[in-house]
Amino acid sequence: MPITRRGALLTAAASLTVASLAVTRRARAAETIRIGVVSPLTGPAAQVGAIQLNSCRLAAEEINAAGGVLGKPVELVVEDDQTTNPGVVLAFSRLAADPSMVGFIGSIRSTQVNAMAPDVAKVGKPMMFGGTDPTLTHSGYRWLFRCRPNDSFSGRVIADFGVNTLGKKSWAVVHSTDAFGTGGKNAVTDALTKLGATIALEQGYANQQADFTPVVLAIKQSGAEAMCSYFTFEPDLAVFARQLRQLGVRIPWVGSQSIASPVTMGLAKNALYGTYGVADFLTDANPEAIAFTAAYRQQHKENPDSGWTYDALHILARAINAAGTTEPEKIRTAILAIKGYKGAEGTYNFDENGDGLHGYDVEQNTNGKSVFMKRIEFPA
């Protein structure tokens, strides 16, 4: 079919429109510092993901109110990771395809950080993340920077508190079989053994179970005088807690971070009363946490369950300003140079591996309220 003069003009006009839109998008991107955010907005971690995204947005508001980054406002570009490994890889690929992205805020789930870590390495731009699997920062991934303490520290804190404060020597260790749970199990069993405790039971489970009765019965039959747990998903932990109490298991219980989450506490209610947890974030653990919690509550009428995304964006902005450029290598150097930065999660001192924090808070669930007990720090 021959092309008419009118058709040619329409085609040319359409091409100009597309080109114009592309130029407009590039111009708009040049006016902001664009940070990609990978967050679980659907799936089993959606409730936690919403809190973390709200925390990140609060940090962006504060940064922009203080003059932005390199004199420009921060712009967050968000992709849903669907709480799955394929979802997180796809979400990151969408963000990474945009060359205007300066850096990224990644997942809290270790298994999902592991899934996208090779792609982060290829892109070569900083990603701040919350997954606590120790291997993530010890596997040669230069662009991963952790804004929570890793599980080598949580395991040591659980063991220190359980043996030296609670005085318990025989332990049941319950853990998910994913990267997070396996890493936590390895860390805590190693730390307990070094303190002279024995492992009466080491029990794994698959995520998103409806019935934990076999796990509970194994604990009951083990003869352990105390228990520690590494649960990945808050709903799983709530089901486990209720079945534990229903079957009469009352031994002291020290859990990893998810046991102190407001999401878990809201689901499990009195099944968690009296338990202990190691938490990277407690609302009253330090002045920065208190201020962050107050600002978050003012906007959302509830407490945040962590401060790592809030800290992560502030740290990334601080590093870019210190570098004076968006050049990735200079930002990386500036992040690793951060020492003594007081955030909602604690005081950040980045080591050469990219770990910023090296200790945990210990809390107790007192009638549904998470009460700060002590902070236990270890050398980096």
C-alpha positions in Angstrom: 0.0 0.0 0.0 1.5 3.4 -1.0 2.2 5.9 1.8 0.2 9.0 1.3 1.5 12.5 2.1 -0.9 12.7 5.1 0.3 9.3 6.4 3.9 10.3 6.1 3.2 13.5 8.0 1.4 11.6 10.7 4.2 9.1 11.0 6.7 11.9 11.3 4.6 13.6 13.9 4.3 10.4 15.9 8.1 10.0 15.8 8.6 13.5 17.0 6.2 13.0 19.8 8.0 9.8 21.0 11.3 11.6 20.7 9.9 14.6 22.6 8.6 12.4 25.4 12.0 10.7 25.7 13.7 14.0 25.9 11.2 15.2 28.5 11.7 12.1 30.6 15.5 12.5 30.4 15.2 16.2 31.4 13.0 15.4 34.3 15.4 12.7 35.5 18.3 15.1 35.3 16.5 17.4 37.6 16.3 14.8 40.4 18.4 12.2 42.1 16.6 9.0 41.3 16.8 6.1 43.7 15.2 2.7 42.8 13.3 1.0 45.6 12.6 -2.8 45.5 9.9 -3.5 48.0 7.3 -6.3 48.7 4.0 -4.6 48.0 2.1 -7.9 47.4 2.6 -11.4 48.8 3.2 -12.6 52.4 5.5 -9.7 53.2 3.2 -6.9 51.8 2.3 -5.5 55.2 5.9 -5.2 56.3 6.8 -3.9 52.8 4.3 -1.1 53.1 5.8 0.0 56.4 9.3 0.0 55.0 8.3 1.9 51.9 6.5 4.5 54.1 9.8 4.8 56.1 11.8 5.4 53.0 9.4 8.0 51.8 9.6 9.8 55.2 13.4 9.9 54.8 13.0 11.4 51.3 10.7 14.1 52.6 13.3 15.0 55.3 16.2 15.0 52.8 14.3 17.2 50.3 13.2 19.6 53.1 16.9 20.0 54.0 18.0 20.9 50.5 18.1 17.5 48.7 21.1 15.8 47.3 23.7 17.7 45.3 21.1 20.5 45.3 18.4 18.3 43.7 15.4 16.6 45.2 15.4 12.9 45.8 12.9 10.9 43.6 12.0 7.4 44.6 11.1 5.0 41.9 9.3 1.9 43.3 8.9 -1.7 42.0 7.0 -4.5 43.7 9.1 -7.6 44.3 6.0 -9.7 45.1 7.8 -11.3 48.0 9.3 -13.9 45.5 12.8 -14.5 44.0 11.6 -14.2 40.4 9.6 -11.1 41.4 12.6 -9.4 42.9 14.8 -10.2 39.9 12.2 -8.7 37.6 11.7 -5.7 39.8 15.4 -4.9 40.0 15.8 -5.4 36.2 13.1 -2.8 35.5 14.8 -0.3 37.8 18.3 -1.1 36.5 17.3 -0.6 32.9 16.9 3.1 33.6 20.4 4.7 33.4 19.3 7.7 35.4 19.2 5.5 38.6 21.9 6.6 41.0 21.5 3.8 43.6 19.0 1.4 45.0 17.2 0.4 48.3 16.9 -3.4 48.2 15.0 -6.1 50.0 14.9 -7.2 53.6 14.7 -10.9 52.7 18.1 -12.5 52.4 16.9 -15.1 49.9 15.7 -12.3 47.6 18.9 -10.3 48.0 20.8 -13.4 47.0 18.6 -13.8 43.9 19.3 -10.3 42.6 22.9 -9.9 43.9 24.6 -11.1 40.6 22.5 -8.5 38.7 23.5 -5.8 41.2 27.1 -6.7 40.6 26.7 -6.3 36.8 25.0 -2.9 37.1 27.7 -1.6 39.4 25.7 0.9 41.5 25.2 0.9 45.3 22.4 -1.0 46.8 21.5 -0.5 50.4 19.7 -3.7 51.8 18.3 -5.2 54.9 18.8 -9.0 54.5 20.8 -10.5 57.4 22.4 -13.5 55.8 26.1 -13.0 56.7 27.4 -14.4 53.3 25.8 -11.5 51.4 28.6 -9.2 52.3 31.3 -11.8 52.3 30.9 -13.2 48.8 32.7 -10.5 46.8 29.6 -8.4 46.1 31.2 -4.9 46.1 27.9 -3.0 45.7 25.9 -4.4 48.6 25.7 -2.3 51.8 23.8 -3.7 54.7 21.8 -1.4 57.0 20.9 -4.0 59.6 23.2 -6.1 61.7 23.9 -9.5 60.0 23.0 -12.8 61.6 26.5 -13.6 62.8 25.8 -10.8 65.3 22.2 -11.8 66.1 23.3 -15.4 66.8 26.0 -14.1 69.2 23.5 -11.8 70.9 20.9 -14.6 71.3 23.6 -16.9 72.7 25.1 -14.3 75.0 21.7 -13.3 76.4 20.4 -16.9 76.6 23.4 -18.4 78.4 24.8 -15.5 80.4 21.6 -13.7 81.4 18.9 -16.4 81.3 21.4 -19.1 82.4 20.1 -21.8 80.0 22.5 -24.5 78.7 20.3 -26.8 76.6 18.7 -25.4 73.5 16.2 -26.2 70.7 16.9 -24.2 67.5 14.0 -23.8 65.1 14.6 -22.2 61.7 13.3 -21.7 58.2 15.3 -23.6 55.6 15.8 -20.6 53.4 18.9 -18.5 53.3 17.9 -16.3 56.2 16.9 -19.2 58.5 19.9 -21.4 57.6 22.4 -18.5 58.1 20.8 -17.7 61.5 20.8 -21.3 62.6 24.5 -21.7 61.7 25.4 -18.5 63.6 23.4 -19.3 66.8 24.5 -22.9 67.1 28.1 -21.9 66.7 27.8 -19.2 69.3 25.9 -21.4 71.8 28.5 -24.1 71.4 31.3 -21.7 72.0 29.6 -20.6 75.3 29.4 -24.3 76.5 25.7 -24.8 75.7 24.4 -28.0 74.0 22.0 -28.2 71.1 19.2 -30.6 72.1 17.3 -30.1 68.8 18.0 -28.4 65.5 14.7 -28.3 63.6 14.1 -26.7 60.1 10.7 -26.0 58.5 9.5 -24.8 55.1 8.1 -21.3 54.8 4.4 -20.6 54.7 3.1 -23.6 56.6 -0.4 -23.9 58.0 0.5 -26.5 60.7 3.6 -26.5 62.9 2.4 -29.4 65.1 5.3 -31.8 64.2 7.8 -29.0 64.9 6.2 -28.2 68.3 6.1 -31.9 69.3 9.8 -32.3 68.4 10.6 -29.4 70.7 8.5 -30.8 73.5 10.2 -34.2 73.2 13.7 -32.8 72.9 14.1 -32.0 76.6 15.5 -28.5 75.8 15.3 -26.0 78.6 15.2 -23.0 76.2 14.5 -22.3 72.5 15.6 -19.8 69.9 14.0 -19.3 66.5 14.7 -17.8 63.1 11.4 -17.3 61.3 11.3 -15.5 57.9 7.6 -14.6 57.7 5.6 -13.0 60.4 2.4 -15.0 59.7 4.3 -18.3 60.1 5.7 -17.2 63.4 2.2 -16.3 64.7 0.8 -19.7 63.8 3.8 -21.4 65.4 3.5 -19.3 68.6 -0.2 -20.2 69.0 0.4 -23.9 68.4 3.4 -23.9 70.8 1.2 -22.5 73.6 -1.8 -24.8 72.8 0.5 -27.8 73.1 1.8 -26.6 76.5 5.4 -25.7 75.6 6.5 -22.9 78.1 10.3 -22.9 78.0 12.0 -19.5 77.6 12.0 -18.4 74.0 14.5 -16.0 72.4 13.6 -15.2 68.8 15.2 -13.4 65.9 14.0 -10.0 64.6 10.6 -11.1 63.4 9.4 -12.0 66.9 9.5 -8.3 67.8 7.7 -7.1 64.7 4.4 -5.3 65.3 3.0 -7.4 62.5 3.8 -10.7 64.4 2.8 -9.3 67.7 -0.6 -8.2 66.3 -1.2 -11.6 64.8 0.0 -13.8 67.7 -1.2 -11.6 70.6 -0.8 -13.3 74.0 0.9 -16.3 72.5 4.1 -14.2 72.5 3.7 -12.7 76.0 6.9 -13.2 78.0 9.1 -14.1 75.0 12.4 -12.4 74.2 13.7 -11.2 70.9 16.8 -9.6 69.4 15.8 -6.7 67.4 17.7 -4.4 65.1 15.1 -1.7 65.8 13.1 -0.8 68.8 11.0 2.4 69.0 12.6 3.6 72.2 16.2 2.2 71.9 17.9 5.5 71.2 17.1 9.2 70.5 17.1 8.7 66.8 14.7 5.8 67.0 12.4 7.9 69.2 12.4 10.8 66.8 11.8 8.6 63.7 9.0 6.8 65.4 7.3 10.0 66.4 7.5 11.3 62.8 6.2 8.0 61.4 3.3 7.9 63.9 2.3 11.4 63.0 1.9 10.4 59.4 0.6 6.8 59.7 -1.0 6.5 63.2 1.0 3.4 64.0 4.6 2.4 64.9 7.2 1.4 62.3 8.5 -2.2 62.6 12.1 -1.2 61.6 14.1 1.8 60.6 16.5 0.3 58.1 15.0 1.8 54.9 14.8 5.2 56.6 18.5 5.0 57.6 19.4 3.5 54.2 18.2 6.5 52.2 19.7 9.0 54.7 23.1 7.2 54.5 23.0 7.0 50.7 22.1 10.7 50.4 24.9 11.5 52.9 27.4 9.5 50.8 26.4 11.1 47.5 26.7 14.6 49.0 30.1 13.7 50.5 31.3 12.3 47.2 30.1 15.4 45.4 29.1 13.4 42.4 26.8 10.5 41.3 29.8 8.5 40.0 29.3 5.0 41.6 32.9 4.3 42.7 33.1 7.6 44.6 29.7 6.9 46.2 30.9 3.5 47.3 34.1 5.0 48.8 32.0 7.5 50.7 29.6 4.9 52.1 32.5 2.8 53.4 34.0 5.9 55.0 30.9 6.5 57.2 31.7 6.1 60.8 29.7 7.1 63.9 26.5 7.9 62.0 23.7 7.8 64.5 20.6 6.3 62.8 17.3 4.8 64.0 18.8 1.3 63.9 21.9 2.3 65.9 25.3 3.8 65.2 26.7 3.0 61.8 30.4 2.2 61.3 30.8 0.6 57.9 33.5 -2.1 57.6 35.3 -3.1 54.4 32.6 -5.7 53.6 29.8 -3.3 53.6 28.2 -4.1 57.0 27.2 -0.9 58.9 25.9 -2.3 62.2 27.5 -4.8 64.6 25.0 -5.4 67.5 21.4 -5.9 68.5 18.9 -4.7 71.0 17.3 -7.3 73.3 13.6 -6.9 74.1 10.9 -8.6 76.0 7.2 -8.9 75.1 5.5 -7.6 78.2 1.7 -8.0 77.8 1.9 -7.1 74.1 4.4 -4.3 74.4 8.0 -4.6 73.2 10.1 -3.4 76.1 13.8 -2.5 75.5 16.2 -4.4 77.9 19.7 -3.9 76.7 22.0 -3.4 73.7 24.8 -5.9 73.1 27.5 -4.8 70.7 30.5 -6.8 69.3 33.6 -5.6 67.4 33.2 -5.5 63.6 
